[in-house]
Amino acid sequence: MYRHIQNIVLIFALLIGALSASAEMTSLSDNDLSEVDGAGIGLVMDDFVFSAGNNPSEDKIFKITGIKSLEGDDVVINVNQLYVARSGSNYGTNLEGVNLGRLTNPYEIDLIDGDDIGLNGEAVLQLSAPTKVDQAQGYDCLNVNAVQGSGTCSSRPSSTAWINGERPDMGLELELNVGTEAPKNLNFNVKSAVFDGSYLRLWGDENENKMAAEFRLNFYTPELEISTCSQSNQGCSSAIKMQDFQLELALGNTFQPLYIGVDNVSGGLTLEIAKITHEYINNIDLATGVSDGSAQGDQAYVFFDDFYTNDAYRSNVQIGNLDIGGTSLGSSKVEGILIQYLDVKFRDLAP
Amino acid sequence: MRKFLIQKVVLMVSLLCSYTVMAELESIDDKELSSVTGQAGVYLTGEVSINEEGGPLENSYFGSCSDASKKCGARLSFQTQQNGGWFVLDNIKGSISFEGLTFEVRNISSGFGGDGALFNRDVMEIGLPESIRMNDFQYTLATGSSSRPTDGAYKQVDLMTVEMSGDLTLQGNLLVFPTP
């Protein structure tokens, strides 16, 4: 009996403790929850410079190996310089800090609700560059002297008022050594680059049991230069200059995801974009493209009409002026590229 | 029996004490928080070494770094499709040393071409070391037919090997903050 009383006292004490603890917890209303921030993570690089390169005289090694030519010779690629720096770097010789992303429009890592982008019930991981903005707030995507109100890009060029800017110069300068042949140079230099509006979305496709992706790459630069100049003479005339270069690449979308994988037999890389279809495609006359008059057919027609007219699913390439070795070839553009189906399999050519 | 009773009484007193301790917890308003002086941050210097002298495995694929027919670096493989092949980061080895990696909380209310005043919030600032030294660091990008190179009928396609040694420049601050 005495022991029984002890246990009751003990339980009573525990209940008092539990009661006092629960008194500190209050439920959150919808209104409270709506004020909770932190849906994503914003990333801004402030005063950023990256530079690395192969230079044996300074005990620096940066090379790519493991590649063979068609003749079976070893290919060694020395990376003479890889850099990211402020616009005006003069082929990476003047490295000053640049900002990547804006505090008010940063690079982001975000987990978004698939319901908002047409992927019902899916959680989607999104990695994104600064978004495009309204014309009144934005800057021309190509002009290095762009002012506010001149375009839809958020990233600003370097200026006297904001010296860092958010448009970096980038370069990759390579020296190719194939067997016993004399080294050859291949350089890629980009001035005042903008990636606004680019994003990568990843989610799990439950039907295919594959990681699905939607990749949008927007790339704007007043000059993209591909040259064979030596490391010490980057400004030589052996160059292809693409001025006012604009690339808007769309790979995959919510209806046709991009699947990136590896073949489980050959071990080769595979890229696949499923063909566009709709659950009521059979209610469309494939010869005339007209609905059969049913509600399902009308639904399918609206779907395909949007797919074939919506610019968001199409890729564009524009070059303001193409200059090869000092000879101007004028402007060129390829617009409205729509990928209907893609199935790419890589395989090793080595015996 | 008496000893057992004493133990329970002590336990009960402890619980009651915890109740009174909880009663001492009070919320801190923004004004009080603003008077709290934080630490300057964290300053790190270090070296990350991966299989610099070789790894622990010895089989038909992995082995001593002195054996040219074997891989002695670390290996990471991942799969993006069920029953598919594998992406591989193979033969990862070498070391990376750095000095002056910093972590601190920074209030931004000005600068950034006018964005600072609009932003006016705290961020986590990761200060990158100005110089990083790579010591015989290398890795191979590859794809493989299955997860382990010791699996039967395994086939691997090596895309390229990247080798780095010496100093490289990596300067600036990475600002991290929540977005709405």
Interface residues (C-beta under 8 A of the other chain):
Chain A: R3 Q6 V9 L10 A13 L14 I16 G17 S20 A21 E24 D37 G38 A39 G40 I41 G42 L43 V44 M45 D46 D47 F48 V49 F50 S51 A52 N55 E58 D59 K60 I61 F62 K63 I64 T65 G66 I67 L95 G97 N99 R102 L103 T104 P106 E108 D110 R156 A161 W162 N164 G165 E208 N209 K210 M211 Y259 I260 G261 V262 D263 N264 V265 S266 G267 G268 L269 T270 F346 R347 D348
Chain B: M1 F4 L5 K8 L11 M12 L15 L16 S18 Y19 M22 A23 L25 Q79 T80 Q81 Q82 N83 G84 G85 W86 F87 I108 F112 G113 G114 D115 G116 L118 F119 V123 L128 T140 T143 G144 S145 S146 K155 Q156 V157 D158 L159 M160 T161 V162 E163 M164 S165 G166 D167 L168 T169 L170 Q171 G172 N173 L174 L175 V176 F177 P178 T179 P180
